[in-house]
Amino acid sequence: MTYDDYFKRTVEQLKDEGLSREIKAVLQGATGPWAQIDGKRTLLFGSNDYLSLSADKRIQAAIEEALEVYGSGSGGSRLTTGSYMSHEALENRIAADKGTEACLLFNSGYAANVGALQAICDKDWTVFSDRYNHASIVDGIALSGAKLSRYRHSDLADLERRLKADVSEKKLIVTDGVFSMDGDIALLPEICKLAQAYHALVMVDDAHGMGVLGADGMGSVSHYGLKNQVDIQMGTLSKAIPGVGGYVAGSKALIDYLRNHSRSYIYTTALPAYVLAGSLKALEIVATEPWRRERLRALTAYLRHGLLEARFNVLPSETPIQALIAGDAETTVALARLLLEDGIYVPAIRPPTVPKGLGRLRITLTVEHTQADIQCLIERLLIHGKTLGLI
Ligand SMILES: *Cc1c(COP(=O)(O)O)cnc(C)c1O
Protein backbone atom coordinates (compact mmCIF):
# COMPACT_ATOMS: atom_id res chain seq x y z
CA MET A 1 0.00 0.00 0.00
CA THR A 2 1.39 3.41 -0.92
CA TYR A 3 0.89 6.42 1.35
CA ASP A 4 -1.41 7.94 -1.26
CA ASP A 5 -3.54 4.78 -1.08
CA TYR A 6 -3.78 5.30 2.65
CA PHE A 7 -4.85 8.94 2.24
CA LYS A 8 -7.40 8.00 -0.44
CA ARG A 9 -8.88 5.14 1.55
CA THR A 10 -9.39 7.35 4.60
CA VAL A 11 -11.27 9.97 2.59
CA GLU A 12 -13.32 7.27 0.80
CA GLN A 13 -14.44 6.02 4.19
CA LEU A 14 -15.61 9.51 5.19
CA LYS A 15 -17.47 9.78 1.88
CA ASP A 16 -19.24 6.47 2.61
CA GLU A 17 -20.40 7.91 5.93
CA GLY A 18 -21.57 11.11 4.23
CA LEU A 19 -19.00 13.06 6.22
CA SER A 20 -16.33 14.04 3.73
CA ARG A 21 -15.47 17.72 3.53
CA GLU A 22 -15.45 19.35 0.15
CA ILE A 23 -14.88 22.96 -0.64
CA LYS A 24 -17.80 24.80 -2.14
CA ALA A 25 -16.50 27.45 -4.48
CA VAL A 26 -18.61 30.55 -4.09
CA LEU A 27 -17.96 32.83 -7.03
CA GLN A 28 -19.09 36.32 -6.37
CA GLY A 29 -18.26 40.00 -6.31
CA ALA A 30 -18.21 40.36 -2.55
CA THR A 31 -19.82 38.43 0.29
CA GLY A 32 -23.28 39.95 0.06
CA PRO A 33 -26.51 37.97 0.48
CA TRP A 34 -26.54 37.10 -3.23
CA ALA A 35 -23.81 35.20 -5.10
CA GLN A 36 -23.18 33.14 -8.19
CA ILE A 37 -22.79 29.43 -7.38
CA ASP A 38 -22.14 27.15 -10.35
CA GLY A 39 -23.29 29.98 -12.59
CA LYS A 40 -26.63 30.32 -10.78
CA ARG A 41 -27.80 33.38 -8.83
CA THR A 42 -28.07 32.12 -5.27
CA LEU A 43 -29.29 33.54 -1.98
CA LEU A 44 -26.71 32.94 0.77
CA PHE A 45 -27.43 32.27 4.42
CA GLY A 46 -23.98 31.15 5.43
CA SER A 47 -21.68 34.11 5.77
CA ASN A 48 -20.17 35.43 9.00
CA ASP A 49 -20.11 38.93 7.48
CA TYR A 50 -22.89 39.82 9.95
CA LEU A 51 -22.72 43.59 9.55
CA SER A 52 -22.44 43.41 5.74
CA LEU A 53 -19.22 45.39 5.85
CA SER A 54 -17.19 43.19 3.53
CA ALA A 55 -18.20 45.24 0.50
CA ASP A 56 -18.11 48.57 2.34
CA LYS A 57 -16.49 51.24 0.17
CA ARG A 58 -15.12 53.22 3.13
CA ILE A 59 -13.19 50.20 4.34
CA GLN A 60 -11.93 49.47 0.85
CA ALA A 61 -10.75 53.06 0.45
CA ALA A 62 -8.81 52.85 3.73
CA ILE A 63 -7.21 49.60 2.56
CA GLU A 64 -6.21 51.06 -0.80
CA GLU A 65 -4.68 54.10 0.82
CA ALA A 66 -2.56 51.97 3.17
CA LEU A 67 -1.56 49.65 0.35
CA GLU A 68 -0.30 52.65 -1.59
CA VAL A 69 1.82 53.84 1.35
CA TYR A 70 3.05 50.58 2.90
CA GLY A 71 2.91 48.01 0.09
CA SER A 72 1.53 44.49 0.25
CA GLY A 73 3.85 42.76 2.71
CA SER A 74 4.95 43.62 6.23
CA GLY A 75 8.49 42.40 5.72
CA GLY A 76 8.99 40.54 8.99
CA SER A 77 7.67 39.44 12.34
CA ARG A 78 6.44 41.96 14.88
CA LEU A 79 9.55 41.59 17.00
CA THR A 80 11.99 42.03 14.10
CA THR A 81 11.10 44.42 11.28
CA GLY A 82 7.35 43.93 10.80
CA SER A 83 5.91 46.36 13.36
CA TYR A 84 4.17 49.43 12.00
CA MET A 85 2.42 52.33 13.68
CA SER A 86 -0.82 50.81 12.45
CA HIS A 87 -0.30 47.66 14.55
CA GLU A 88 -0.13 49.79 17.66
CA ALA A 89 -3.00 51.98 16.52
CA LEU A 90 -5.24 48.95 16.02
CA GLU A 91 -4.16 47.36 19.31
CA ASN A 92 -4.88 50.61 21.14
CA ARG A 93 -8.25 50.99 19.45
CA ILE A 94 -9.36 47.45 20.37
CA ALA A 95 -8.15 47.88 23.96
CA ALA A 96 -10.03 51.19 24.26
CA ASP A 97 -13.22 49.77 22.71
CA LYS A 98 -13.07 46.68 24.91
CA GLY A 99 -12.24 48.68 28.02
CA THR A 100 -8.99 46.81 28.72
CA GLU A 101 -5.48 48.11 29.42
CA ALA A 102 -3.87 46.49 26.42
CA CYS A 103 -4.30 44.27 23.38
CA LEU A 104 -2.15 42.03 21.18
CA LEU A 105 -2.78 41.25 17.51
CA PHE A 106 -2.41 37.80 15.98
CA ASN A 107 -2.65 36.74 12.35
CA SER A 108 -5.97 34.97 12.81
CA GLY A 109 -8.42 34.05 15.51
CA TYR A 110 -7.06 30.53 15.32
CA ALA A 111 -3.54 31.79 15.98
CA ALA A 112 -4.78 33.97 18.87
CA ASN A 113 -6.44 31.06 20.68
CA VAL A 114 -3.59 28.65 20.12
CA GLY A 115 -0.98 31.28 21.00
CA ALA A 116 -2.69 32.55 24.15
CA LEU A 117 -3.54 29.15 25.62
CA GLN A 118 -0.12 27.69 24.80
CA ALA A 119 1.60 30.66 26.43
CA ILE A 120 -0.55 30.98 29.55
CA CYS A 121 -1.01 27.34 30.55
CA ASP A 122 1.30 24.45 31.22
CA LYS A 123 1.09 21.16 33.10
CA ASP A 124 0.44 22.97 36.39
CA TRP A 125 -2.86 24.31 35.05
CA THR A 126 -6.30 22.83 34.59
CA VAL A 127 -8.35 24.31 31.77
CA PHE A 128 -12.14 24.06 32.12
CA SER A 129 -13.51 24.17 28.60
CA ASP A 130 -17.12 24.09 27.40
CA ARG A 131 -17.74 20.99 25.31
CA TYR A 132 -18.94 23.12 22.39
CA ASN A 133 -15.91 25.42 22.30
CA HIS A 134 -14.25 26.15 18.97
CA ALA A 135 -11.58 23.77 17.67
CA SER A 136 -8.87 26.42 17.98
CA ILE A 137 -9.44 26.44 21.76
CA VAL A 138 -9.22 22.66 21.88
CA ASP A 139 -5.96 22.77 19.92
CA GLY A 140 -4.50 25.52 22.11
CA ILE A 141 -5.16 23.52 25.27
CA ALA A 142 -3.59 20.41 23.75
CA LEU A 143 -0.51 22.39 22.77
CA SER A 144 -0.19 23.90 26.26
CA GLY A 145 0.13 20.54 28.02
CA ALA A 146 -2.44 21.62 30.63
CA LYS A 147 -4.93 19.21 32.14
CA LEU A 148 -8.21 19.43 30.23
CA SER A 149 -11.56 19.34 32.01
CA ARG A 150 -14.41 19.52 29.47
CA TYR A 151 -17.71 20.48 31.04
CA ARG A 152 -21.13 19.87 29.54
CA HIS A 153 -22.33 22.69 27.32
CA SER A 154 -23.27 25.71 29.47
CA ASP A 155 -23.83 23.37 32.43
CA LEU A 156 -22.80 25.40 35.47
CA ALA A 157 -23.40 22.59 37.95
CA ASP A 158 -21.02 20.37 35.99
CA LEU A 159 -18.48 23.20 35.82
CA GLU A 160 -18.69 23.84 39.56
CA ARG A 161 -18.38 20.14 40.39
CA ARG A 162 -15.20 20.01 38.32
CA LEU A 163 -13.77 23.20 39.82
CA LYS A 164 -14.43 21.89 43.32
CA ALA A 165 -12.78 18.53 42.65
CA ASP A 166 -9.71 19.97 40.96
CA VAL A 167 -6.48 20.30 42.90
CA SER A 168 -4.39 22.33 40.41
CA GLU A 169 -3.00 25.56 41.73
CA LYS A 170 -3.80 27.44 38.51
CA LYS A 171 -7.14 27.31 36.77
CA LEU A 172 -8.59 28.80 33.59
CA ILE A 173 -12.21 28.70 32.45
CA VAL A 174 -12.54 29.21 28.70
CA THR A 175 -15.73 29.59 26.68
CA ASP A 176 -17.01 30.84 23.36
CA GLY A 177 -18.98 34.05 24.00
CA VAL A 178 -21.41 33.06 21.22
CA PHE A 179 -21.27 29.38 20.31
CA SER A 180 -20.43 29.19 16.65
CA MET A 181 -22.62 26.24 15.65
CA ASP A 182 -25.56 26.84 18.02
CA GLY A 183 -25.73 30.62 18.27
CA ASP A 184 -26.47 30.71 22.01
CA ILE A 185 -24.64 33.12 24.33
CA ALA A 186 -22.45 31.75 27.14
CA LEU A 187 -23.72 32.24 30.70
CA LEU A 188 -20.92 34.66 31.47
CA PRO A 189 -22.21 36.28 34.69
CA GLU A 190 -22.50 32.87 36.37
CA ILE A 191 -19.17 31.71 34.93
CA CYS A 192 -17.47 34.84 36.31
CA LYS A 193 -18.98 34.19 39.74
CA LEU A 194 -17.65 30.63 39.75
CA ALA A 195 -14.26 31.88 38.58
CA GLN A 196 -14.12 34.26 41.51
CA ALA A 197 -15.15 31.61 43.99
CA TYR A 198 -12.53 29.15 42.76
CA HIS A 199 -9.81 31.65 41.91
CA ALA A 200 -9.77 30.88 38.19
CA LEU A 201 -9.01 33.09 35.17
CA VAL A 202 -11.79 33.60 32.62
CA MET A 203 -11.17 33.65 28.88
CA VAL A 204 -13.92 34.44 26.36
CA ASP A 205 -13.67 33.79 22.61
CA ASP A 206 -15.93 36.42 21.09
CA ALA A 207 -15.45 35.57 17.42
CA HIS A 208 -19.23 35.76 16.81
CA GLY A 209 -20.07 38.40 19.42
CA MET A 210 -17.75 41.14 18.18
CA GLY A 211 -19.68 43.81 16.30
CA VAL A 212 -22.98 42.05 16.92
CA LEU A 213 -23.71 42.05 20.68
CA GLY A 214 -23.66 44.83 23.25
CA ALA A 215 -24.90 48.40 22.85
CA ASP A 216 -21.40 49.38 21.69
CA GLY A 217 -20.97 46.25 19.57
CA MET A 218 -18.14 44.99 21.73
CA GLY A 219 -19.54 41.51 22.11
CA SER A 220 -20.87 39.16 24.75
CA VAL A 221 -18.78 40.66 27.55
CA SER A 222 -20.28 44.08 26.87
CA HIS A 223 -23.75 42.52 26.41
CA TYR A 224 -23.61 41.43 30.06
CA GLY A 225 -21.68 44.49 31.30
CA LEU A 226 -18.78 42.34 32.55
CA LYS A 227 -15.84 44.33 31.25
CA ASN A 228 -13.84 44.13 34.47
CA GLN A 229 -14.57 40.50 35.20
CA VAL A 230 -13.40 38.71 32.07
CA ASP A 231 -9.60 38.50 32.21
CA ILE A 232 -8.91 37.48 28.63
CA GLN A 233 -11.06 38.76 25.77
CA MET A 234 -10.14 37.03 22.54
CA GLY A 235 -11.70 37.68 19.16
CA THR A 236 -11.25 37.72 15.44
CA LEU A 237 -11.14 40.40 12.75
CA SER A 238 -12.49 38.02 10.11
CA LYS A 239 -16.24 37.96 10.78
CA ALA A 240 -18.27 41.09 11.59
CA ILE A 241 -14.95 42.92 11.15
CA PRO A 242 -14.47 41.84 7.54
CA GLY A 243 -10.75 41.25 7.18
CA VAL A 244 -8.27 38.88 8.71
CA GLY A 245 -6.55 38.74 12.09
CA GLY A 246 -7.17 37.91 15.72
CA TYR A 247 -6.60 39.64 19.04
CA VAL A 248 -6.34 39.14 22.76
CA ALA A 249 -7.35 42.05 25.01
CA GLY A 250 -6.64 42.16 28.74
CA SER A 251 -4.40 43.63 31.41
CA LYS A 252 -1.02 45.14 30.54
CA ALA A 253 0.66 42.38 32.55
CA LEU A 254 -1.11 39.70 30.51
CA ILE A 255 -0.32 41.30 27.17
CA ASP A 256 3.38 41.83 28.04
CA TYR A 257 3.50 38.18 29.06
CA LEU A 258 1.93 37.03 25.78
CA ARG A 259 4.30 39.18 23.74
CA ASN A 260 7.14 37.24 25.31
CA HIS A 261 5.65 33.75 25.32
CA SER A 262 3.09 33.32 22.53
CA ARG A 263 4.77 31.30 19.82
CA SER A 264 2.09 32.01 17.19
CA TYR A 265 2.69 35.72 17.83
CA ILE A 266 6.51 35.61 17.85
CA TYR A 267 7.35 33.20 15.05
CA THR A 268 5.23 34.53 12.23
CA THR A 269 5.19 37.42 9.80
CA ALA A 270 3.16 40.42 10.98
CA LEU A 271 -0.14 41.34 9.35
CA PRO A 272 0.41 43.81 6.50
CA ALA A 273 -0.56 47.44 7.07
CA TYR A 274 -3.45 47.45 4.59
CA VAL A 275 -5.20 44.68 6.53
CA LEU A 276 -4.88 46.75 9.70
CA ALA A 277 -6.22 49.87 8.01
CA GLY A 278 -9.34 47.94 6.97
CA SER A 279 -9.97 46.68 10.51
CA LEU A 280 -9.45 50.14 12.00
CA LYS A 281 -12.03 51.63 9.65
CA ALA A 282 -14.44 48.76 10.36
CA LEU A 283 -14.17 49.35 14.13
CA GLU A 284 -15.01 53.00 13.54
CA ILE A 285 -18.15 51.93 11.67
CA VAL A 286 -19.09 49.43 14.41
CA ALA A 287 -18.93 52.28 16.94
CA THR A 288 -20.83 54.86 14.91
CA GLU A 289 -23.53 52.78 13.19
CA PRO A 290 -25.49 50.96 15.90
CA TRP A 291 -28.43 50.71 13.45
CA ARG A 292 -26.64 47.72 11.92
CA ARG A 293 -26.94 45.76 15.17
CA GLU A 294 -30.56 46.82 15.61
CA ARG A 295 -31.45 45.72 12.10
CA LEU A 296 -29.74 42.38 12.64
CA ARG A 297 -31.77 41.87 15.81
CA ALA A 298 -35.02 42.63 13.97
CA LEU A 299 -34.16 40.24 11.11
CA THR A 300 -33.22 37.53 13.60
CA ALA A 301 -36.56 37.87 15.39
CA TYR A 302 -38.39 37.71 12.05
CA LEU A 303 -36.60 34.51 10.98
CA ARG A 304 -37.06 32.81 14.34
CA HIS A 305 -40.73 33.63 14.41
CA GLY A 306 -41.22 32.04 10.97
CA LEU A 307 -39.23 28.90 11.77
CA LEU A 308 -40.88 28.32 15.13
CA GLU A 309 -44.34 28.93 13.70
CA ALA A 310 -43.59 26.21 11.14
CA ARG A 311 -42.64 23.98 14.10
CA PHE A 312 -39.05 23.40 13.07
CA ASN A 313 -36.65 22.32 15.77
CA VAL A 314 -34.58 25.50 16.13
CA LEU A 315 -32.05 25.81 18.94
CA PRO A 316 -32.53 28.72 21.37
CA SER A 317 -30.49 31.69 20.10
CA GLU A 318 -30.83 35.45 20.09
CA THR A 319 -27.90 35.95 17.71
CA PRO A 320 -27.77 35.93 13.88
CA ILE A 321 -26.70 32.26 14.07
CA GLN A 322 -29.82 30.09 13.95
CA ALA A 323 -29.44 26.32 14.00
CA LEU A 324 -32.25 24.33 12.39
CA ILE A 325 -31.83 20.73 13.54
CA ALA A 326 -32.26 18.15 10.77
CA GLY A 327 -30.91 15.09 12.63
CA ASP A 328 -28.67 12.59 10.87
CA ALA A 329 -25.98 13.58 8.39
CA GLU A 330 -27.95 12.31 5.37
CA THR A 331 -31.12 14.29 6.10
CA THR A 332 -29.05 17.38 6.81
CA VAL A 333 -27.24 17.14 3.49
CA ALA A 334 -30.47 16.31 1.64
CA LEU A 335 -32.18 19.43 3.01
CA ALA A 336 -29.24 21.64 2.07
CA ARG A 337 -29.17 20.12 -1.41
CA LEU A 338 -32.90 20.70 -2.01
CA LEU A 339 -32.50 24.33 -0.99
CA LEU A 340 -29.52 24.74 -3.29
CA GLU A 341 -31.62 23.45 -6.20
CA ASP A 342 -34.02 26.31 -5.36
CA GLY A 343 -31.15 28.79 -5.42
CA ILE A 344 -30.65 29.08 -1.64
CA TYR A 345 -27.37 28.17 0.01
CA VAL A 346 -27.34 27.25 3.70
CA PRO A 347 -24.37 25.27 5.02
CA ALA A 348 -25.07 21.77 6.33
CA ILE A 349 -23.13 21.13 9.53
CA ARG A 350 -22.49 17.48 10.41
CA PRO A 351 -20.42 15.48 12.89
CA PRO A 352 -17.67 15.77 13.99
CA THR A 353 -18.26 19.54 13.99
CA VAL A 354 -21.50 18.95 15.95
CA PRO A 355 -22.61 15.93 18.04
CA LYS A 356 -24.05 12.86 16.29
CA GLY A 357 -27.78 13.17 15.59
CA LEU A 358 -27.63 16.96 15.80
CA GLY A 359 -26.85 17.64 12.12
CA ARG A 360 -28.20 21.04 11.22
CA LEU A 361 -28.52 23.87 8.82
CA ARG A 362 -26.55 26.75 10.22
CA ILE A 363 -28.50 29.75 9.03
CA THR A 364 -26.70 33.06 9.45
CA LEU A 365 -28.16 36.47 8.79
CA THR A 366 -26.46 39.65 7.67
CA VAL A 367 -27.57 43.29 7.72
CA GLU A 368 -28.23 43.29 3.97
CA HIS A 369 -30.72 40.41 4.02
CA THR A 370 -34.29 41.60 3.51
CA GLN A 371 -37.50 40.28 5.01
CA ALA A 372 -38.36 39.06 1.50
CA ASP A 373 -35.11 37.01 1.41
CA ILE A 374 -36.01 35.45 4.74
CA GLN A 375 -39.60 34.81 3.68
CA CYS A 376 -38.29 33.02 0.60
CA LEU A 377 -36.08 30.78 2.76
CA ILE A 378 -38.95 29.95 5.11
CA GLU A 379 -41.30 29.07 2.23
CA ARG A 380 -38.82 26.64 0.69
CA LEU A 381 -38.00 25.15 4.09
CA LEU A 382 -41.71 24.50 4.68
CA ILE A 383 -41.93 22.45 1.49
CA HIS A 384 -38.70 20.47 1.94
CA GLY A 385 -39.19 20.07 5.68
CA LYS A 386 -42.46 18.25 4.95
CA THR A 387 -40.85 16.10 2.25
CA LEU A 388 -38.14 15.00 4.67
CA GLY A 389 -40.53 14.54 7.60
CA LEU A 390 -38.99 17.28 9.73
CA ILE A 391 -42.27 19.10 10.33
C1 LIG B 1 -13.90 31.63 13.43
C2 LIG B 1 -13.59 31.32 14.83
C3 LIG B 1 -12.27 31.32 15.30
C4 LIG B 1 -11.10 31.46 14.39
O1 LIG B 1 -10.98 32.74 13.86
P1 LIG B 1 -10.25 32.96 12.46
O2 LIG B 1 -9.97 34.40 12.44
O3 LIG B 1 -11.21 32.51 11.41
O4 LIG B 1 -9.01 32.13 12.49
C5 LIG B 1 -12.06 31.15 16.65
N1 LIG B 1 -13.08 30.94 17.49
C6 LIG B 1 -14.36 30.90 17.08
C7 LIG B 1 -15.46 30.68 18.07
C8 LIG B 1 -14.65 31.06 15.73
O5 LIG B 1 -15.91 30.99 15.30
PDBQT file of the ligand as one rigid body, heavy atoms in Angstrom, charges set to zero:
ROOT
HETATM    1  C1  LIG A 401     -13.895  31.629  13.434  1.00  0.00    +0.000 C 
HETATM    2  C2  LIG A 401     -13.585  31.318  14.831  1.00  0.00    +0.000 A 
HETATM    3  C3  LIG A 401     -12.270  31.325  15.302  1.00  0.00    +0.000 A 
HETATM    4  C4  LIG A 401     -11.097  31.460  14.393  1.00  0.00    +0.000 C 
HETATM    5  O1  LIG A 401     -10.984  32.743  13.865  1.00  0.00    +0.000 OA
HETATM    6  P1  LIG A 401     -10.249  32.965  12.459  1.00  0.00    +0.000 P 
HETATM    7  O2  LIG A 401      -9.970  34.405  12.436  1.00  0.00    +0.000 OA
HETATM    8  O3  LIG A 401     -11.206  32.505  11.409  1.00  0.00    +0.000 OA
HETATM    9  O4  LIG A 401      -9.015  32.126  12.486  1.00  0.00    +0.000 OA
HETATM   10  C5  LIG A 401     -12.059  31.148  16.652  1.00  0.00    +0.000 A 
HETATM   11  N1  LIG A 401     -13.084  30.938  17.493  1.00  0.00    +0.000 NA
HETATM   12  C6  LIG A 401     -14.357  30.898  17.079  1.00  0.00    +0.000 A 
HETATM   13  C7  LIG A 401     -15.455  30.675  18.068  1.00  0.00    +0.000 C 
HETATM   14  C8  LIG A 401     -14.646  31.061  15.727  1.00  0.00    +0.000 A 
HETATM   15  O5  LIG A 401     -15.906  30.988  15.297  1.00  0.00    +0.000 OA
ENDROOT
TORSDOF 0
